[in-house]
Amino acid sequence: FESRTMSTDQKAAAAFRAPCCKKWFACVNRHDAKSDHKLPKLTELIVGCKQCEKVFKVKDVDDYEEADEYCPKCDSNFSIAKMLTR
């Protein structure tokens, strides 16, 4: 994982890896706009922190806690809700 392979949305602190095409995006809308397919419903997220490039998993996107919105390595904060909002 390298931050340069992710979506170029500079405002996002993190990106997620789309399970369908294995590419990195800051949000669902960015994925849908840049891909020839729609993102399927996600149950978990593979997240990449843009600060330290740590990759980690958020196991349940329907029932996450505030602590899940922080990088476990550098403590950078990001928003799961913003990633998933269409």
mmCIF file as gemmi writes it, N, C-alpha and C atoms, coordinates in Angstrom:
data_model
loop_
_atom_site.group_PDB
_atom_site.id
_atom_site.type_symbol
_atom_site.label_atom_id
_atom_site.label_alt_id
_atom_site.label_comp_id
_atom_site.label_asym_id
_atom_site.label_entity_id
_atom_site.label_seq_id
_atom_site.pdbx_PDB_ins_code
_atom_site.Cartn_x
_atom_site.Cartn_y
_atom_site.Cartn_z
_atom_site.occupancy
_atom_site.B_iso_or_equiv
_atom_site.pdbx_formal_charge
_atom_site.auth_seq_id
_atom_site.auth_asym_id
_atom_site.pdbx_PDB_model_num
ATOM 1 N N . PHE Axp A 1 ? 0.838 -1.191 0 1 0 ? 1 A 1
ATOM 2 C CA . PHE Axp A 1 ? 0 0 0 1 0 ? 1 A 1
ATOM 3 C C . PHE Axp A 1 ? 0.876 1.244 0 1 0 ? 1 A 1
ATOM 4 N N . GLU Axp A 2 ? 0.544 2.164 -0.864 1 0 ? 2 A 1
ATOM 5 C CA . GLU Axp A 2 ? 1.203 3.469 -0.86 1 0 ? 2 A 1
ATOM 6 C C . GLU Axp A 2 ? 0.145 4.518 -1.098 1 0 ? 2 A 1
ATOM 7 N N . SER Axp A 3 ? 0.225 5.628 -0.395 1 0 ? 3 A 1
ATOM 8 C CA . SER Axp A 3 ? -0.811 6.656 -0.506 1 0 ? 3 A 1
ATOM 9 C C . SER Axp A 3 ? -0.934 7.187 -1.928 1 0 ? 3 A 1
ATOM 10 N N . ARG Axp A 4 ? 0.11 7.105 -2.722 1 0 ? 4 A 1
ATOM 11 C CA . ARG Axp A 4 ? 0.011 7.609 -4.091 1 0 ? 4 A 1
ATOM 12 C C . ARG Axp A 4 ? -0.89 6.738 -4.965 1 0 ? 4 A 1
ATOM 13 N N . THR Axp A 5 ? -1.198 5.517 -4.532 1 0 ? 5 A 1
ATOM 14 C CA . THR Axp A 5 ? -2.099 4.649 -5.293 1 0 ? 5 A 1
ATOM 15 C C . THR Axp A 5 ? -3.554 4.906 -4.959 1 0 ? 5 A 1
ATOM 16 N N . MET Axp A 6 ? -3.803 5.764 -3.984 1 0 ? 6 A 1
ATOM 17 C CA . MET Axp A 6 ? -5.163 6.052 -3.551 1 0 ? 6 A 1
ATOM 18 C C . MET Axp A 6 ? -5.769 7.19 -4.356 1 0 ? 6 A 1
ATOM 19 N N . SER Axp A 7 ? -7.049 7.382 -4.139 1 0 ? 7 A 1
ATOM 20 C CA . SER Axp A 7 ? -7.778 8.501 -4.722 1 0 ? 7 A 1
ATOM 21 C C . SER Axp A 7 ? -7.042 9.8 -4.413 1 0 ? 7 A 1
ATOM 22 N N . THR Axp A 8 ? -7.11 10.746 -5.288 1 0 ? 8 A 1
ATOM 23 C CA . THR Axp A 8 ? -6.377 12.003 -5.108 1 0 ? 8 A 1
ATOM 24 C C . THR Axp A 8 ? -7.142 13.025 -4.269 1 0 ? 8 A 1
ATOM 25 N N . ASP Axp A 9 ? -8.197 12.623 -3.6 1 0 ? 9 A 1
ATOM 26 C CA . ASP Axp A 9 ? -8.948 13.526 -2.73 1 0 ? 9 A 1
ATOM 27 C C . ASP Axp A 9 ? -8.067 13.89 -1.532 1 0 ? 9 A 1
ATOM 28 N N . GLN Axp A 10 ? -7.466 15.075 -1.585 1 0 ? 10 A 1
ATOM 29 C CA . GLN Axp A 10 ? -6.511 15.485 -0.56 1 0 ? 10 A 1
ATOM 30 C C . GLN Axp A 10 ? -7.148 15.76 0.797 1 0 ? 10 A 1
ATOM 31 N N . LYS Axp A 11 ? -8.465 16.004 0.839 1 0 ? 11 A 1
ATOM 32 C CA . LYS Axp A 11 ? -9.129 16.302 2.107 1 0 ? 11 A 1
ATOM 33 C C . LYS Axp A 11 ? -9.323 15.056 2.962 1 0 ? 11 A 1
ATOM 34 N N . ALA Axp A 12 ? -9.38 13.907 2.35 1 0 ? 12 A 1
ATOM 35 C CA . ALA Axp A 12 ? -9.617 12.666 3.087 1 0 ? 12 A 1
ATOM 36 C C . ALA Axp A 12 ? -8.358 12.243 3.839 1 0 ? 12 A 1
ATOM 37 N N . ALA Axp A 13 ? -8.532 11.851 5.1 1 0 ? 13 A 1
ATOM 38 C CA . ALA Axp A 13 ? -7.413 11.389 5.915 1 0 ? 13 A 1
ATOM 39 C C . ALA Axp A 13 ? -7.092 9.926 5.658 1 0 ? 13 A 1
ATOM 40 N N . ALA Axp A 14 ? -8.059 9.228 5.039 1 0 ? 14 A 1
ATOM 41 C CA . ALA Axp A 14 ? -7.878 7.803 4.771 1 0 ? 14 A 1
ATOM 42 C C . ALA Axp A 14 ? -8.66 7.433 3.524 1 0 ? 14 A 1
ATOM 43 N N . ALA Axp A 15 ? -8.407 6.243 3.035 1 0 ? 15 A 1
ATOM 44 C CA . ALA Axp A 15 ? -9.123 5.719 1.887 1 0 ? 15 A 1
ATOM 45 C C . ALA Axp A 15 ? -9.472 4.261 2.163 1 0 ? 15 A 1
ATOM 46 N N . PHE Axp A 16 ? -10.428 3.74 1.419 1 0 ? 16 A 1
ATOM 47 C CA . PHE Axp A 16 ? -10.763 2.329 1.574 1 0 ? 16 A 1
ATOM 48 C C . PHE Axp A 16 ? -10.457 1.592 0.278 1 0 ? 16 A 1
ATOM 49 N N . ARG Axp A 17 ? -10.212 0.309 0.406 1 0 ? 17 A 1
ATOM 50 C CA . ARG Axp A 17 ? -9.937 -0.527 -0.759 1 0 ? 17 A 1
ATOM 51 C C . ARG Axp A 17 ? -11.235 -1.192 -1.19 1 0 ? 17 A 1
ATOM 52 N N . ALA Axp A 18 ? -11.651 -0.915 -2.413 1 0 ? 18 A 1
ATOM 53 C CA . ALA Axp A 18 ? -12.876 -1.515 -2.946 1 0 ? 18 A 1
ATOM 54 C C . ALA Axp A 18 ? -12.65 -3.001 -3.185 1 0 ? 18 A 1
ATOM 55 N N . PRO Axp A 19 ? -13.482 -3.856 -2.606 1 0 ? 19 A 1
ATOM 56 C CA . PRO Axp A 19 ? -13.269 -5.29 -2.763 1 0 ? 19 A 1
ATOM 57 C C . PRO Axp A 19 ? -13.525 -5.78 -4.195 1 0 ? 19 A 1
ATOM 58 N N . CYS Axp A 20 ? -14.298 -5.04 -4.953 1 0 ? 20 A 1
ATOM 59 C CA . CYS Axp A 20 ? -14.664 -5.454 -6.307 1 0 ? 20 A 1
ATOM 60 C C . CYS Axp A 20 ? -13.535 -5.242 -7.308 1 0 ? 20 A 1
ATOM 61 N N . CYS Axp A 21 ? -12.819 -4.139 -7.215 1 0 ? 21 A 1
ATOM 62 C CA . CYS Axp A 21 ? -11.78 -3.825 -8.204 1 0 ? 21 A 1
ATOM 63 C C . CYS Axp A 21 ? -10.392 -3.658 -7.585 1 0 ? 21 A 1
ATOM 64 N N . LYS Axp A 22 ? -10.321 -3.776 -6.257 1 0 ? 22 A 1
ATOM 65 C CA . LYS Axp A 22 ? -9.04 -3.724 -5.53 1 0 ? 22 A 1
ATOM 66 C C . LYS Axp A 22 ? -8.312 -2.392 -5.666 1 0 ? 22 A 1
ATOM 67 N N . LYS Axp A 23 ? -9.068 -1.319 -5.906 1 0 ? 23 A 1
ATOM 68 C CA . LYS Axp A 23 ? -8.481 0.021 -5.998 1 0 ? 23 A 1
ATOM 69 C C . LYS Axp A 23 ? -8.871 0.817 -4.759 1 0 ? 23 A 1
ATOM 70 N N . TRP Axp A 24 ? -8.092 1.866 -4.486 1 0 ? 24 A 1
ATOM 71 C CA . TRP Axp A 24 ? -8.299 2.706 -3.303 1 0 ? 24 A 1
ATOM 72 C C . TRP Axp A 24 ? -9.112 3.942 -3.658 1 0 ? 24 A 1
ATOM 73 N N . PHE Axp A 25 ? -10.076 4.294 -2.772 1 0 ? 25 A 1
ATOM 74 C CA . PHE Axp A 25 ? -10.93 5.46 -2.976 1 0 ? 25 A 1
ATOM 75 C C . PHE Axp A 25 ? -11.2 6.151 -1.633 1 0 ? 25 A 1
ATOM 76 N N . ALA Axp A 26 ? -11.392 7.459 -1.687 1 0 ? 26 A 1
ATOM 77 C CA . ALA Axp A 26 ? -11.711 8.216 -0.48 1 0 ? 26 A 1
ATOM 78 C C . ALA Axp A 26 ? -13.161 8.009 -0.052 1 0 ? 26 A 1
ATOM 79 N N . CYS Axp A 27 ? -14.045 7.727 -1.017 1 0 ? 27 A 1
ATOM 80 C CA . CYS Axp A 27 ? -15.459 7.543 -0.685 1 0 ? 27 A 1
ATOM 81 C C . CYS Axp A 27 ? -16.163 6.725 -1.763 1 0 ? 27 A 1
ATOM 82 N N . VAL Axp A 28 ? -17.356 6.271 -1.438 1 0 ? 28 A 1
ATOM 83 C CA . VAL Axp A 28 ? -18.163 5.474 -2.366 1 0 ? 28 A 1
ATOM 84 C C . VAL Axp A 28 ? -18.462 6.26 -3.635 1 0 ? 28 A 1
ATOM 85 N N . ASN Axp A 29 ? -18.788 7.529 -3.498 1 0 ? 29 A 1
ATOM 86 C CA . ASN Axp A 29 ? -19.097 8.352 -4.676 1 0 ? 29 A 1
ATOM 87 C C . ASN Axp A 29 ? -17.92 8.433 -5.637 1 0 ? 29 A 1
ATOM 88 N N . ARG Axp A 30 ? -16.718 8.563 -5.099 1 0 ? 30 A 1
ATOM 89 C CA . ARG Axp A 30 ? -15.523 8.62 -5.945 1 0 ? 30 A 1
ATOM 90 C C . ARG Axp A 30 ? -15.357 7.291 -6.687 1 0 ? 30 A 1
ATOM 91 N N . HIS Axp A 31 ? -15.579 6.188 -5.994 1 0 ? 31 A 1
ATOM 92 C CA . HIS Axp A 31 ? -15.506 4.872 -6.633 1 0 ? 31 A 1
ATOM 93 C C . HIS Axp A 31 ? -16.501 4.789 -7.79 1 0 ? 31 A 1
ATOM 94 N N . ASP Axp A 32 ? -17.755 5.137 -7.52 1 0 ? 32 A 1
ATOM 95 C CA . ASP Axp A 32 ? -18.804 5.01 -8.532 1 0 ? 32 A 1
ATOM 96 C C . ASP Axp A 32 ? -18.559 5.914 -9.733 1 0 ? 32 A 1
ATOM 97 N N . ALA Axp A 33 ? -17.978 7.091 -9.486 1 0 ? 33 A 1
ATOM 98 C CA . ALA Axp A 33 ? -17.697 8.029 -10.582 1 0 ? 33 A 1
ATOM 99 C C . ALA Axp A 33 ? -16.518 7.565 -11.445 1 0 ? 33 A 1
ATOM 100 N N . LYS Axp A 34 ? -15.556 6.907 -10.845 1 0 ? 34 A 1
ATOM 101 C CA . LYS Axp A 34 ? -14.341 6.531 -11.566 1 0 ? 34 A 1
ATOM 102 C C . LYS Axp A 34 ? -14.362 5.091 -12.104 1 0 ? 34 A 1
ATOM 103 N N . SER Axp A 35 ? -15.386 4.325 -11.747 1 0 ? 35 A 1
ATOM 104 C CA . SER Axp A 35 ? -15.437 2.914 -12.134 1 0 ? 35 A 1
ATOM 105 C C . SER Axp A 35 ? -16.582 2.653 -13.108 1 0 ? 35 A 1
ATOM 106 N N . ASP Axp A 36 ? -16.503 1.523 -13.78 1 0 ? 36 A 1
ATOM 107 C CA . ASP Axp A 36 ? -17.581 1.139 -14.703 1 0 ? 36 A 1
ATOM 108 C C . ASP Axp A 36 ? -18.596 0.228 -14.011 1 0 ? 36 A 1
ATOM 109 N N . HIS Axp A 37 ? -18.598 0.232 -12.684 1 0 ? 37 A 1
ATOM 110 C CA . HIS Axp A 37 ? -19.512 -0.588 -11.897 1 0 ? 37 A 1
ATOM 111 C C . HIS Axp A 37 ? -19.799 0.128 -10.578 1 0 ? 37 A 1
ATOM 112 N N . LYS Axp A 38 ? -20.871 -0.273 -9.921 1 0 ? 38 A 1
ATOM 113 C CA . LYS Axp A 38 ? -21.214 0.282 -8.614 1 0 ? 38 A 1
ATOM 114 C C . LYS Axp A 38 ? -20.589 -0.574 -7.526 1 0 ? 38 A 1
ATOM 115 N N . LEU Axp A 39 ? -20.272 0.059 -6.432 1 0 ? 39 A 1
ATOM 116 C CA . LEU Axp A 39 ? -19.695 -0.644 -5.295 1 0 ? 39 A 1
ATOM 117 C C . LEU Axp A 39 ? -20.787 -1.473 -4.623 1 0 ? 39 A 1
ATOM 118 N N . PRO Axp A 40 ? -20.535 -2.762 -4.377 1 0 ? 40 A 1
ATOM 119 C CA . PRO Axp A 40 ? -21.53 -3.571 -3.662 1 0 ? 40 A 1
ATOM 120 C C . PRO Axp A 40 ? -21.619 -3.131 -2.206 1 0 ? 40 A 1
ATOM 121 N N . LYS Axp A 41 ? -22.663 -3.57 -1.519 1 0 ? 41 A 1
ATOM 122 C CA . LYS Axp A 41 ? -22.806 -3.254 -0.09 1 0 ? 41 A 1
ATOM 123 C C . LYS Axp A 41 ? -21.605 -3.819 0.662 1 0 ? 41 A 1
ATOM 124 N N . LEU Axp A 42 ? -21.029 -2.989 1.486 1 0 ? 42 A 1
ATOM 125 C CA . LEU Axp A 42 ? -19.854 -3.389 2.249 1 0 ? 42 A 1
ATOM 126 C C . LEU Axp A 42 ? -20.245 -3.796 3.659 1 0 ? 42 A 1
ATOM 127 N N . THR Axp A 43 ? -19.613 -4.832 4.159 1 0 ? 43 A 1
ATOM 128 C CA . THR Axp A 43 ? -19.806 -5.227 5.552 1 0 ? 43 A 1
ATOM 129 C C . THR Axp A 43 ? -18.572 -4.895 6.378 1 0 ? 43 A 1
ATOM 130 N N . GLU Axp A 44 ? -17.415 -4.843 5.721 1 0 ? 44 A 1
ATOM 131 C CA . GLU Axp A 44 ? -16.187 -4.441 6.379 1 0 ? 44 A 1
ATOM 132 C C . GLU Axp A 44 ? -15.372 -3.576 5.43 1 0 ? 44 A 1
ATOM 133 N N . LEU Axp A 45 ? -14.441 -2.832 5.99 1 0 ? 45 A 1
ATOM 134 C CA . LEU Axp A 45 ? -13.594 -1.952 5.191 1 0 ? 45 A 1
ATOM 135 C C . LEU Axp A 45 ? -12.131 -2.287 5.402 1 0 ? 45 A 1
ATOM 136 N N . ILE Axp A 46 ? -11.376 -2.274 4.334 1 0 ? 46 A 1
ATOM 137 C CA . ILE Axp A 46 ? -9.919 -2.26 4.422 1 0 ? 46 A 1
ATOM 138 C C . ILE Axp A 46 ? -9.551 -0.792 4.241 1 0 ? 46 A 1
ATOM 139 N N . VAL Axp A 47 ? -8.963 -0.197 5.264 1 0 ? 47 A 1
ATOM 140 C CA . VAL Axp A 47 ? -8.689 1.242 5.295 1 0 ? 47 A 1
ATOM 141 C C . VAL Axp A 47 ? -7.185 1.473 5.222 1 0 ? 47 A 1
ATOM 142 N N . GLY Axp A 48 ? -6.796 2.494 4.477 1 0 ? 48 A 1
ATOM 143 C CA . GLY Axp A 48 ? -5.405 2.921 4.409 1 0 ? 48 A 1
ATOM 144 C C . GLY Axp A 48 ? -5.29 4.342 4.913 1 0 ? 48 A 1
ATOM 145 N N . CYS Axp A 49 ? -4.459 4.547 5.907 1 0 ? 49 A 1
ATOM 146 C CA . CYS Axp A 49 ? -4.235 5.883 6.471 1 0 ? 49 A 1
ATOM 147 C C . CYS Axp A 49 ? -3.306 6.656 5.538 1 0 ? 49 A 1
ATOM 148 N N . LYS Axp A 50 ? -3.678 7.873 5.186 1 0 ? 50 A 1
ATOM 149 C CA . LYS Axp A 50 ? -2.841 8.685 4.309 1 0 ? 50 A 1
ATOM 150 C C . LYS Axp A 50 ? -1.682 9.354 5.056 1 0 ? 50 A 1
ATOM 151 N N . GLN Axp A 51 ? -1.758 9.384 6.39 1 0 ? 51 A 1
ATOM 152 C CA . GLN Axp A 51 ? -0.672 9.973 7.175 1 0 ? 51 A 1
ATOM 153 C C . GLN Axp A 51 ? 0.539 9.042 7.257 1 0 ? 51 A 1
ATOM 154 N N . CYS Axp A 52 ? 0.286 7.787 7.677 1 0 ? 52 A 1
ATOM 155 C CA . CYS Axp A 52 ? 1.402 6.87 7.943 1 0 ? 52 A 1
ATOM 156 C C . CYS Axp A 52 ? 1.404 5.646 7.022 1 0 ? 52 A 1
ATOM 157 N N . GLU Axp A 53 ? 0.389 5.524 6.18 1 0 ? 53 A 1
ATOM 158 C CA . GLU Axp A 53 ? 0.233 4.425 5.213 1 0 ? 53 A 1
ATOM 159 C C . GLU Axp A 53 ? -0.028 3.069 5.853 1 0 ? 53 A 1
ATOM 160 N N . LYS Axp A 54 ? -0.477 3.067 7.103 1 0 ? 54 A 1
ATOM 161 C CA . LYS Axp A 54 ? -0.888 1.823 7.774 1 0 ? 54 A 1
ATOM 162 C C . LYS Axp A 54 ? -2.195 1.344 7.147 1 0 ? 54 A 1
ATOM 163 N N . VAL Axp A 55 ? -2.29 0.048 6.883 1 0 ? 55 A 1
ATOM 164 C CA . VAL Axp A 55 ? -3.511 -0.56 6.366 1 0 ? 55 A 1
ATOM 165 C C . VAL Axp A 55 ? -4.119 -1.397 7.479 1 0 ? 55 A 1
ATOM 166 N N . PHE Axp A 56 ? -5.429 -1.231 7.677 1 0 ? 56 A 1
ATOM 167 C CA . PHE Axp A 56 ? -6.105 -1.96 8.749 1 0 ? 56 A 1
ATOM 168 C C . PHE Axp A 56 ? -7.549 -2.228 8.365 1 0 ? 56 A 1
ATOM 169 N N . LYS Axp A 57 ? -8.209 -3.069 9.148 1 0 ? 57 A 1
ATOM 170 C CA . LYS Axp A 57 ? -9.571 -3.493 8.831 1 0 ? 57 A 1
ATOM 171 C C . LYS Axp A 57 ? -10.558 -2.951 9.852 1 0 ? 57 A 1
ATOM 172 N N . VAL Axp A 58 ? -11.685 -2.42 9.358 1 0 ? 58 A 1
ATOM 173 C CA . VAL Axp A 58 ? -12.837 -2.084 10.192 1 0 ? 58 A 1
ATOM 174 C C . VAL Axp A 58 ? -13.825 -3.21 9.95 1 0 ? 58 A 1
ATOM 175 N N . LYS Axp A 59 ? -14.066 -4.033 10.959 1 0 ? 59 A 1
ATOM 176 C CA . LYS Axp A 59 ? -14.775 -5.292 10.761 1 0 ? 59 A 1
ATOM 177 C C . LYS Axp A 59 ? -16.262 -5.167 10.495 1 0 ? 59 A 1
ATOM 178 N N . ASP Axp A 60 ? -16.949 -4.198 11.069 1 0 ? 60 A 1
ATOM 179 C CA . ASP Axp A 60 ? -18.401 -4.108 10.889 1 0 ? 60 A 1
ATOM 180 C C . ASP Axp A 60 ? -18.798 -2.663 10.614 1 0 ? 60 A 1
ATOM 181 N N . VAL Axp A 61 ? -19.043 -2.341 9.355 1 0 ? 61 A 1
ATOM 182 C CA . VAL Axp A 61 ? -19.36 -0.953 9.001 1 0 ? 61 A 1
ATOM 183 C C . VAL Axp A 61 ? -20.761 -0.537 9.426 1 0 ? 61 A 1
ATOM 184 N N . ASP Axp A 62 ? -21.596 -1.493 9.794 1 0 ? 62 A 1
ATOM 185 C CA . ASP Axp A 62 ? -22.937 -1.159 10.276 1 0 ? 62 A 1
ATOM 186 C C . ASP Axp A 62 ? -22.963 -0.924 11.777 1 0 ? 62 A 1
ATOM 187 N N . ASP Axp A 63 ? -21.926 -1.337 12.48 1 0 ? 63 A 1
ATOM 188 C CA . ASP Axp A 63 ? -21.892 -1.217 13.934 1 0 ? 63 A 1
ATOM 189 C C . ASP Axp A 63 ? -20.475 -0.898 14.402 1 0 ? 63 A 1
ATOM 190 N N . TYR Axp A 64 ? -19.944 0.242 13.956 1 0 ? 64 A 1
ATOM 191 C CA . TYR Axp A 64 ? -18.586 0.622 14.345 1 0 ? 64 A 1
ATOM 192 C C . TYR Axp A 64 ? -18.631 1.61 15.5 1 0 ? 64 A 1
ATOM 193 N N . GLU Axp A 65 ? -17.527 1.72 16.193 1 0 ? 65 A 1
ATOM 194 C CA . GLU Axp A 65 ? -17.405 2.632 17.33 1 0 ? 65 A 1
ATOM 195 C C . GLU Axp A 65 ? -16.508 3.807 16.95 1 0 ? 65 A 1
ATOM 196 N N . GLU Axp A 66 ? -16.551 4.851 17.746 1 0 ? 66 A 1
ATOM 197 C CA . GLU Axp A 66 ? -15.724 6.023 17.485 1 0 ? 66 A 1
ATOM 198 C C . GLU Axp A 66 ? -14.246 5.653 17.394 1 0 ? 66 A 1
ATOM 199 N N . ALA Axp A 67 ? -13.808 4.699 18.188 1 0 ? 67 A 1
ATOM 200 C CA . ALA Axp A 67 ? -12.401 4.278 18.176 1 0 ? 67 A 1
ATOM 201 C C . ALA Axp A 67 ? -12.002 3.679 16.839 1 0 ? 67 A 1
ATOM 202 N N . ASP Axp A 68 ? -12.966 3.137 16.083 1 0 ? 68 A 1
ATOM 203 C CA . ASP Axp A 68 ? -12.68 2.562 14.76 1 0 ? 68 A 1
ATOM 204 C C . ASP Axp A 68 ? -12.326 3.628 13.725 1 0 ? 68 A 1
ATOM 205 N N . GLU Axp A 69 ? -12.562 4.898 14.049 1 0 ? 69 A 1
ATOM 206 C CA . GLU Axp A 69 ? -12.296 5.99 13.121 1 0 ? 69 A 1
ATOM 207 C C . GLU Axp A 69 ? -10.943 6.666 13.385 1 0 ? 69 A 1
ATOM 208 N N . TYR Axp A 70 ? -10.045 5.93 14.002 1 0 ? 70 A 1
ATOM 209 C CA . TYR Axp A 70 ? -8.686 6.412 14.262 1 0 ? 70 A 1
ATOM 210 C C . TYR Axp A 70 ? -7.693 5.362 13.775 1 0 ? 70 A 1
ATOM 211 N N . CYS Axp A 71 ? -6.645 5.817 13.147 1 0 ? 71 A 1
ATOM 212 C CA . CYS Axp A 71 ? -5.593 4.909 12.71 1 0 ? 71 A 1
ATOM 213 C C . CYS Axp A 71 ? -4.942 4.279 13.941 1 0 ? 71 A 1
ATOM 214 N N . PRO Axp A 72 ? -4.785 2.953 13.958 1 0 ? 72 A 1
ATOM 215 C CA . PRO Axp A 72 ? -4.168 2.312 15.117 1 0 ? 72 A 1
ATOM 216 C C . PRO Axp A 72 ? -2.667 2.598 15.257 1 0 ? 72 A 1
ATOM 217 N N . LYS Axp A 73 ? -2.043 3.12 14.22 1 0 ? 73 A 1
ATOM 218 C CA . LYS Axp A 73 ? -0.604 3.41 14.286 1 0 ? 73 A 1
ATOM 219 C C . LYS Axp A 73 ? -0.327 4.863 14.668 1 0 ? 73 A 1
ATOM 220 N N . CYS Axp A 74 ? -0.942 5.822 13.935 1 0 ? 74 A 1
ATOM 221 C CA . CYS Axp A 74 ? -0.601 7.238 14.164 1 0 ? 74 A 1
ATOM 222 C C . CYS Axp A 74 ? -1.738 8.044 14.801 1 0 ? 74 A 1
ATOM 223 N N . ASP Axp A 75 ? -2.888 7.412 15.008 1 0 ? 75 A 1
ATOM 224 C CA . ASP Axp A 75 ? -4.043 8.045 15.659 1 0 ? 75 A 1
ATOM 225 C C . ASP Axp A 75 ? -4.71 9.121 14.809 1 0 ? 75 A 1
ATOM 226 N N . SER Axp A 76 ? -4.431 9.155 13.506 1 0 ? 76 A 1
ATOM 227 C CA . SER Axp A 76 ? -5.091 10.092 12.606 1 0 ? 76 A 1
ATOM 228 C C . SER Axp A 76 ? -6.583 9.766 12.553 1 0 ? 76 A 1
ATOM 229 N N . ASN Axp A 77 ? -7.409 10.789 12.585 1 0 ? 77 A 1
ATOM 230 C CA . ASN Axp A 77 ? -8.859 10.617 12.59 1 0 ? 77 A 1
ATOM 231 C C . ASN Axp A 77 ? -9.425 10.695 11.177 1 0 ? 77 A 1
ATOM 232 N N . PHE Axp A 78 ? -10.396 9.838 10.866 1 0 ? 78 A 1
ATOM 233 C CA . PHE Axp A 78 ? -11.096 9.85 9.588 1 0 ? 78 A 1
ATOM 234 C C . PHE Axp A 78 ? -12.563 9.499 9.85 1 0 ? 78 A 1
ATOM 235 N N . SER Axp A 79 ? -13.404 9.661 8.85 1 0 ? 79 A 1
ATOM 236 C CA . SER Axp A 79 ? -14.834 9.423 9.01 1 0 ? 79 A 1
ATOM 237 C C . SER Axp A 79 ? -15.309 8.255 8.154 1 0 ? 79 A 1
ATOM 238 N N . ILE Axp A 80 ? -15.746 7.196 8.818 1 0 ? 80 A 1
ATOM 239 C CA . ILE Axp A 80 ? -16.323 6.056 8.101 1 0 ? 80 A 1
ATOM 240 C C . ILE Axp A 80 ? -17.62 6.48 7.422 1 0 ? 80 A 1
ATOM 241 N N . ALA Axp A 81 ? -18.424 7.289 8.087 1 0 ? 81 A 1
ATOM 242 C CA . ALA Axp A 81 ? -19.691 7.739 7.513 1 0 ? 81 A 1
ATOM 243 C C . ALA Axp A 81 ? -19.468 8.498 6.205 1 0 ? 81 A 1
ATOM 244 N N . LYS Axp A 82 ? -18.456 9.367 6.156 1 0 ? 82 A 1
ATOM 245 C CA . LYS Axp A 82 ? -18.176 10.118 4.923 1 0 ? 82 A 1
ATOM 246 C C . LYS Axp A 82 ? -17.7 9.188 3.808 1 0 ? 82 A 1
ATOM 247 N N . MET Axp A 83 ? -16.955 8.152 4.157 1 0 ? 83 A 1
ATOM 248 C CA . MET Axp A 83 ? -16.503 7.193 3.159 1 0 ? 83 A 1
ATOM 249 C C . MET Axp A 83 ? -17.678 6.472 2.504 1 0 ? 83 A 1
ATOM 250 N N . LEU Axp A 84 ? -18.693 6.158 3.318 1 0 ? 84 A 1
ATOM 251 C CA . LEU Axp A 84 ? -19.782 5.288 2.847 1 0 ? 84 A 1
ATOM 252 C C . LEU Axp A 84 ? -21.016 6.014 2.346 1 0 ? 84 A 1
ATOM 253 N N . THR Axp A 85 ? -21.102 7.329 2.532 1 0 ? 85 A 1
ATOM 254 C CA . THR Axp A 85 ? -22.294 8.08 2.122 1 0 ? 85 A 1
ATOM 255 C C . THR Axp A 85 ? -22.35 8.233 0.612 1 0 ? 85 A 1
ATOM 256 N N . ARG Axp A 86 ? -23.513 7.894 0.059 1 0 ? 86 A 1
ATOM 257 C CA . ARG Axp A 86 ? -23.736 8.075 -1.384 1 0 ? 86 A 1
ATOM 258 C C . ARG Axp A 86 ? -24.499 9.342 -1.595 1 0 ? 86 A 1
